[in-house]
Amino acid sequence: MWTSEEICIDQADYFNRVCAAIRGAKRSISVEMYIFREDELGKSLLDAARAAAIRGVEVRIVVDGVGSPGWGPARIRHLAADGLQVRVYHPLPGILQALELRQLTFARMRALLGSVNKRNHRKLVLVDDEVAFVGSCNVAVAHRGWRETAVVVAGGAIADLARSFELIWAFSQGSRVVRSRLLRFRRQPVPTLNSPVRVNYTRRLRQRHNADLLARIERARQRVWITNAYFVPGPAMLAALVRAARHGCDVKILLPSKSDVSLVASVSRLFYRGLIRAGIEIYEYQPAMLHAKTLLIDEWACVGTTNLNHRSMYHDLEVDVVLSAPGSIAALVGHFRNDLVCAAVITDEQLRQRSYLQLISAYVVYPFRRFI
C-alpha cells in the first residue's frame, strides 16, 4: 500500500511536478531515464538538479546507452563538474570497443550481443527516497502531446524502488569490484508479490511477475482492460487473454493507431483477428501517439514502463507500480473510457482491407518479434 498515489496523464504537468520535487529535495535525487534529451525539457530538469547539488543534495542520474546516445564521456565529465553523478547503462561505444579489442570467442560474442540487446527502459525519479515518479514519460520535448500515463507515489514500498535503483546504479559502473558487490546485493531479499513495486532485475523476478500477470488475467471475472504502446504478446499471453474472454470477462485492448515504431504496429495487427474472434475488443487510439502502459484487471491496477512484448518481458529493465486506492482505480477507469471515445474499434472488415504491402512487411518482421 502507498500512503499516497496520484495519476498524471499530462506530460507537462507531470514534469512540472518532477521539477518542483527536485527543487525541494533535501538529501538525494535518483533518476533513471531511457530517453533523456538535452532539449528545453531536459535542460530545465538538469538546471533544477544542478541547483540541488549546489545546496548539498546528492544527485545521481542513469541513462540508457541506446535511448540516450548523446551522453558520452565528455558530457558526463561536464555534468560532474556541476556536481551531478551520471552513469550510462550498457553504453554502445564501450561495447563496440570491446568487440574490436577482445578475442571474439563464441561465449564473448554472445555476452556482448546480450549487452546490446538488454536496455534500461525504466523512467523513474526518486526524491529523498520518500516520493517516486514512475510511468511512460521520457524526457523529450518531441514526445509532447503523446498520450502518457504516470504516477506519483509516496510511502509504502519506496524502499523497494530505492533498492532497485542502487542495484542498477552499481551495475552501470561496470568494474570488477562493483560487480562483486553487486552479486552480494542481488542475494538480498527482493520485493514480494504483495509489494506494490514490480521490478525485473533478476530472472526469478521476471518469471514470477510474468506468471502472476498471466494468472491474474485468467482469473479475471469483471474486466481486463489493457493500454499499451507496443503489443507483441507471446503465446502464453494470447492464450490467457482468449481464455478470459471465453469465460465471459470483458477484455478490451487499447493500442496506438499510429506508432513511432511502425513495424511494431504492423506486427501487432497480425494478432487482431484471432483476438477479435475470441470476443476481445481491439481499439486504436486516434488523436496522438499512445505511449501509456496500464493494466486494469478487475480491481487490480498497474502503471509503469512495461510493454507487452518480448523485450519488456525478457530483456529490458522495467519498473511498474500497483495502485490500490479506490480513487486511483476510478481515475484509471475514467481515463480508459475517455480514451475509447477517441479510439476506433477494429473489425474483421477493416482487417480484410489492409494492403498487401502492410501484410508482407508484418510477416517479414514477425520472425524477429523478440527483438522489437
C-alpha positions as MATLAB code, in Angstrom:
seq = 'MWTSEEICIDQADYFNRVCAAIRGAKRSISVEMYIFREDELGKSLLDAARAAAIRGVEVRIVVDGVGSPGWGPARIRHLAADGLQVRVYHPLPGILQALELRQLTFARMRALLGSVNKRNHRKLVLVDDEVAFVGSCNVAVAHRGWRETAVVVAGGAIADLARSFELIWAFSQGSRVVRSRLLRFRRQPVPTLNSPVRVNYTRRLRQRHNADLLARIERARQRVWITNAYFVPGPAMLAALVRAARHGCDVKILLPSKSDVSLVASVSRLFYRGLIRAGIEIYEYQPAMLHAKTLLIDEWACVGTTNLNHRSMYHDLEVDVVLSAPGSIAALVGHFRNDLVCAAVITDEQLRQRSYLQLISAYVVYPFRRFI';
ca = [
       0.000    0.000    0.000;
       1.139    3.546   -0.753;
       0.436    6.382    1.675;
      -0.465    8.464   -1.362;
      -0.849    7.798   -5.082;
      -1.732   10.230   -7.856;
      -2.161    9.625  -11.580;
      -0.850   12.039  -14.225;
      -1.744   11.877  -17.913;
      -0.396   15.294  -18.906;
       3.332   15.270  -19.651;
       3.842   18.994  -18.968;
       2.089   18.811  -15.594;
       3.990   15.646  -14.705;
       7.422   17.142  -15.328;
       6.443   20.383  -13.602;
       5.807   18.247  -10.531;
       9.105   16.416  -11.010;
      10.993   19.727  -11.195;
       9.171   21.049   -8.119;
      10.120   17.933   -6.153;
      13.755   18.253   -7.264;
      13.809   21.902   -6.202;
      12.513   20.858   -2.790;
      14.879   17.902   -2.335;
      16.864   17.846    0.907;
      19.064   14.723    0.708;
      19.002   12.783   -2.556;
      17.735   12.724   -6.116;
      17.891    9.485   -8.128;
      16.918    9.472  -11.807;
      16.666    6.642  -14.335;
      15.587    7.579  -17.832;
      15.592    5.606  -21.048;
      15.441    8.719  -23.244;
      16.903   11.892  -21.718;
      17.359   14.581  -24.333;
      19.008   17.866  -23.525;
      16.255   19.900  -25.093;
      14.130   22.527  -23.363;
      12.621   19.934  -21.017;
      15.907   18.176  -20.302;
      17.697   21.436  -19.580;
      15.019   22.508  -17.106;
      15.425   19.236  -15.215;
      19.217   19.471  -15.241;
      19.099   23.102  -14.068;
      16.929   22.083  -11.116;
      19.303   19.186  -10.385;
      22.363   21.472  -10.514;
      20.757   23.865   -8.055;
      20.039   20.913   -5.754;
      23.652   19.718   -5.999;
      24.915   23.187   -5.074;
      22.959   23.100   -1.829;
      24.439   19.688   -0.959;
      21.875   17.221   -2.329;
      23.304   14.014   -3.805;
      22.197   13.820   -7.446;
      22.613   10.583   -9.428;
      21.380   10.005  -12.976;
      21.371    6.773  -15.013;
      20.558    6.922  -18.722;
      20.472    4.155  -21.301;
      23.212    3.832  -23.884;
      20.776    3.364  -26.778;
      17.929    5.581  -25.595;
      20.276    8.483  -24.740;
      23.250    8.100  -27.117;
      24.460   11.684  -26.692;
      25.606   11.140  -23.096;
      29.244   10.363  -23.853;
      32.308   10.661  -21.569;
      32.855   14.364  -22.317;
      29.263   15.206  -21.444;
      29.428   13.162  -18.253;
      32.617   14.968  -17.151;
      30.937   18.313  -17.813;
      27.936   17.341  -15.676;
      30.253   16.010  -12.969;
      31.830   19.472  -12.757;
      28.347   20.733  -11.868;
      28.055   18.164   -9.065;
      25.897   15.652  -10.982;
      26.892   11.990  -10.897;
      25.992   10.305  -14.187;
      26.322    6.732  -15.414;
      25.277    5.108  -18.677;
      23.694    1.663  -18.689;
      25.339   -0.540  -21.359;
      26.940    2.301  -23.357;
      27.255    1.326  -27.012;
      30.749    2.799  -27.648;
      32.162    0.672  -24.818;
      30.515   -2.450  -26.202;
      31.780   -1.755  -29.722;
      35.289   -1.135  -28.425;
      35.165   -4.464  -26.611;
      34.114   -6.143  -29.831;
      37.184   -4.726  -31.574;
      39.747   -5.461  -28.860;
      38.707   -8.825  -27.445;
      39.347  -12.193  -28.953;
      35.901  -12.967  -30.316;
      35.136  -16.361  -28.871;
      31.545  -17.531  -29.216;
      30.903  -17.052  -25.477;
      32.241  -13.484  -25.503;
      30.350  -12.618  -28.657;
      27.150  -13.949  -27.135;
      27.697  -11.944  -23.917;
      28.390   -8.733  -25.835;
      25.361   -9.145  -28.078;
      23.326   -9.794  -24.952;
      24.505   -6.477  -23.542;
      23.474   -4.674  -26.717;
      20.013   -6.239  -26.554;
      19.396   -5.536  -22.843;
      18.355   -1.940  -22.277;
      17.300    0.104  -19.249;
      13.770    1.085  -20.263;
      12.825    2.452  -16.826;
      11.568    6.002  -16.225;
      11.947    6.642  -12.508;
      12.640    9.681  -10.343;
      13.156    9.267   -6.586;
      13.388   12.294   -4.306;
      14.752   11.855   -0.761;
      13.652    8.196   -1.011;
      10.237    9.487    0.042;
       8.380   10.202   -3.200;
       8.664    8.434   -6.558;
       7.632    9.364  -10.085;
       7.063    6.331  -12.340;
       5.473    5.966  -15.746;
       5.779    6.073  -19.503;
       7.162    9.633  -19.818;
      10.640   10.083  -21.286;
      12.480   13.386  -21.074;
      11.878   14.556  -24.632;
      10.066   17.620  -25.959;
       9.441   15.650  -29.162;
       7.064   13.447  -27.163;
       4.954   16.410  -26.113;
       1.338   15.668  -26.913;
       1.753   11.904  -26.632;
      -0.835   10.058  -24.573;
       1.138    9.086  -21.455;
       0.290    7.747  -18.006;
       2.473    8.171  -14.930;
       2.016    8.076  -11.179;
       3.394    9.898   -8.157;
       3.587    7.638   -5.109;
       4.844    8.062   -1.554;
       5.442    5.837    1.453;
       4.688    2.165    1.156;
       7.366    0.320   -0.760;
       9.593    3.271   -1.706;
      12.449    1.269   -0.180;
      11.972   -1.392   -2.876;
      12.260    1.252   -5.594;
      15.340    2.743   -3.913;
      16.960   -0.697   -3.654;
      16.360   -1.377   -7.337;
      17.954    1.961   -8.239;
      21.030    1.142   -6.137;
      21.405   -2.153   -7.970;
      21.224   -0.570  -11.419;
      23.496    2.290  -10.340;
      26.111   -0.247   -9.238;
      25.720   -2.347  -12.361;
      26.150    0.705  -14.597;
      29.660    1.268  -13.172;
      30.875   -1.979  -14.675;
      34.094   -2.535  -12.690;
      35.001   -5.926  -11.237;
      34.892   -4.566   -7.685;
      31.427   -3.162   -8.205;
      30.234   -6.343   -9.878;
      31.387   -8.403   -6.896;
      29.432   -6.092   -4.600;
      26.500   -6.365   -6.979;
      26.418  -10.135   -6.625;
      26.162   -9.769   -2.850;
      23.463   -7.128   -3.286;
      21.420   -9.400   -5.548;
      21.289  -12.021   -2.818;
      19.357   -9.622   -0.604;
      15.557  -10.019   -0.323;
      13.634   -8.933   -3.411;
      10.150   -7.377   -3.418;
       7.448   -9.906   -2.645;
       4.326  -10.383   -4.749;
       2.480   -8.412   -2.081;
       4.702   -5.396   -2.727;
       3.193   -2.643   -4.902;
       6.544   -2.479   -6.728;
       7.176   -4.704   -9.751;
      10.802   -4.770  -10.918;
      12.591   -7.308  -13.121;
      16.334   -7.069  -12.478;
      16.673  -10.840  -11.934;
      15.413  -13.824  -13.918;
      13.479  -15.008  -10.887;
      11.609  -11.696  -10.642;
      10.783  -11.758  -14.362;
       9.421  -15.285  -14.172;
       7.412  -14.515  -11.053;
       5.804  -11.331  -12.366;
       5.083  -12.804  -15.793;
       3.410  -15.837  -14.217;
       1.468  -13.629  -11.813;
       0.174  -11.452  -14.665;
      -0.985  -14.464  -16.675;
      -2.726  -15.917  -13.613;
      -4.494  -12.619  -12.908;
      -5.763  -12.416  -16.482;
      -7.064  -15.981  -16.413;
      -8.761  -15.473  -13.027;
     -10.376  -12.178  -14.061;
     -14.173  -12.159  -13.916;
     -15.089   -8.494  -14.400;
     -12.588   -6.886  -16.786;
      -9.176   -6.990  -18.379;
      -8.522   -3.534  -19.810;
      -5.107   -3.044  -21.371;
      -3.500    0.130  -22.644;
      -0.127   -0.465  -24.273;
       2.180    1.132  -26.802;
       3.957   -1.922  -28.239;
       1.767   -5.028  -28.199;
       3.597   -8.132  -29.434;
       2.404  -10.813  -26.988;
       3.780  -14.311  -26.659;
       1.680  -17.488  -26.965;
       1.030  -17.715  -23.204;
      -0.298  -14.142  -23.064;
      -2.509  -14.670  -26.113;
      -3.914  -17.873  -24.619;
      -4.627  -16.193  -21.262;
      -6.489  -13.316  -22.948;
      -8.565  -15.694  -25.061;
      -9.477  -17.852  -22.047;
     -10.512  -14.780  -20.048;
     -12.785  -13.610  -22.870;
     -14.336  -17.044  -23.305;
     -15.119  -17.144  -19.578;
     -17.234  -14.024  -20.067;
     -14.701  -11.427  -18.899;
     -14.786   -8.005  -20.594;
     -11.430   -7.898  -22.416;
     -10.539   -4.644  -24.137;
      -7.127   -3.730  -25.591;
      -6.268   -0.124  -26.489;
      -3.282    0.354  -28.817;
      -1.871    3.196  -30.928;
      -3.231    3.834  -34.397;
      -0.001    5.499  -35.495;
       3.130    4.294  -33.767;
       6.584    5.840  -33.597;
       7.791    2.306  -34.451;
       5.563    1.462  -37.394;
       6.871   -2.087  -37.815;
       5.756   -2.937  -34.271;
       2.250   -1.696  -35.060;
       2.186   -3.839  -38.216;
       3.205   -6.959  -36.287;
       0.655   -6.174  -33.548;
      -2.131   -6.247  -36.138;
      -1.262   -9.832  -37.043;
      -2.781  -10.839  -33.690;
      -6.007   -8.865  -34.087;
      -8.148  -11.388  -35.995;
      -7.664  -14.244  -33.537;
      -8.336  -11.986  -30.561;
     -11.441  -10.411  -32.113;
     -12.878  -13.820  -32.989;
     -12.429  -14.843  -29.345;
     -14.647  -11.938  -28.282;
     -11.887   -9.448  -27.390;
     -12.409   -5.817  -28.353;
      -9.446   -4.075  -30.003;
      -9.275   -0.291  -30.224;
      -6.730    2.025  -31.829;
      -6.233    5.459  -30.296;
      -6.513    8.217  -32.920;
      -5.533   11.718  -31.663;
      -1.827   11.133  -30.920;
       0.844    8.548  -30.260;
      -0.390    6.304  -27.440;
       2.612    5.572  -25.207;
       0.910    4.695  -21.892;
       1.297    1.283  -20.250;
      -1.572    0.474  -17.883;
      -3.425   -2.653  -16.769;
      -6.842   -2.884  -15.136;
      -7.698   -6.425  -14.101;
     -10.882   -6.421  -12.013;
      -9.934   -4.097   -9.105;
      -6.169   -4.557   -9.602;
      -4.317   -1.780  -11.415;
      -0.744   -1.405  -12.615;
       1.035    1.576  -14.212;
       4.624    1.803  -15.360;
       7.091    1.228  -18.183;
       6.435   -2.368  -19.250;
       5.244   -3.077  -22.771;
       3.506   -6.343  -23.606;
       6.284   -7.588  -25.845;
       9.243   -9.932  -25.596;
      11.728   -7.120  -24.956;
       9.986   -5.879  -21.822;
       9.180   -9.345  -20.509;
      12.591  -10.949  -21.005;
      15.298   -8.384  -21.819;
      14.834   -4.769  -20.774;
      14.852   -3.400  -17.238;
      11.364   -2.172  -16.333;
       9.545   -0.756  -13.321;
       5.812   -0.730  -12.567;
       3.739    0.127   -9.521;
       0.480   -1.415   -8.374;
      -2.248    1.001   -7.287;
      -4.918    0.073   -4.776;
      -6.680    3.270   -3.662;
     -10.311    3.327   -4.862;
      -9.770    6.822   -6.236;
      -6.842    5.622   -8.359;
      -8.833    2.711   -9.762;
     -11.752    5.018  -10.550;
      -9.413    7.512  -12.245;
      -7.836    4.821  -14.446;
     -11.290    3.506  -15.367;
     -12.352    7.035  -16.304;
      -9.206    7.672  -18.385;
      -9.659    4.364  -20.207;
     -13.276    5.116  -21.060;
     -12.338    8.622  -22.237;
      -9.617    7.148  -24.442;
     -12.090    4.743  -26.034;
     -14.182    7.742  -27.122;
     -11.111    8.895  -29.076;
     -10.376    5.437  -30.479;
     -11.595    3.393  -33.435;
     -12.870   -0.119  -32.805;
     -11.194   -2.652  -35.090;
     -13.414   -5.053  -37.025;
     -12.830   -8.085  -39.240;
     -13.900   -5.997  -42.214;
     -11.180   -3.405  -41.537;
      -8.575   -6.150  -41.253;
      -9.559   -7.519  -44.655;
      -8.964   -4.088  -46.174;
      -5.288   -3.986  -45.236;
      -2.939   -3.648  -48.187;
      -0.684   -6.483  -49.313;
       2.330   -4.289  -48.586;
       1.263   -3.933  -44.946;
       0.769   -7.681  -44.613;
       4.056   -8.544  -46.300;
       6.042   -6.121  -44.141;
       4.416   -7.526  -40.997;
       5.168  -11.139  -41.936;
       8.771  -10.229  -42.826;
       9.305   -8.648  -39.402;
       7.332  -11.268  -37.449;
      10.233  -13.784  -37.099;
      12.212  -11.002  -35.374;
       9.394  -10.090  -32.955;
      11.566  -10.925  -29.934;
      13.873   -8.022  -30.749;
      11.315   -5.233  -31.296;
];
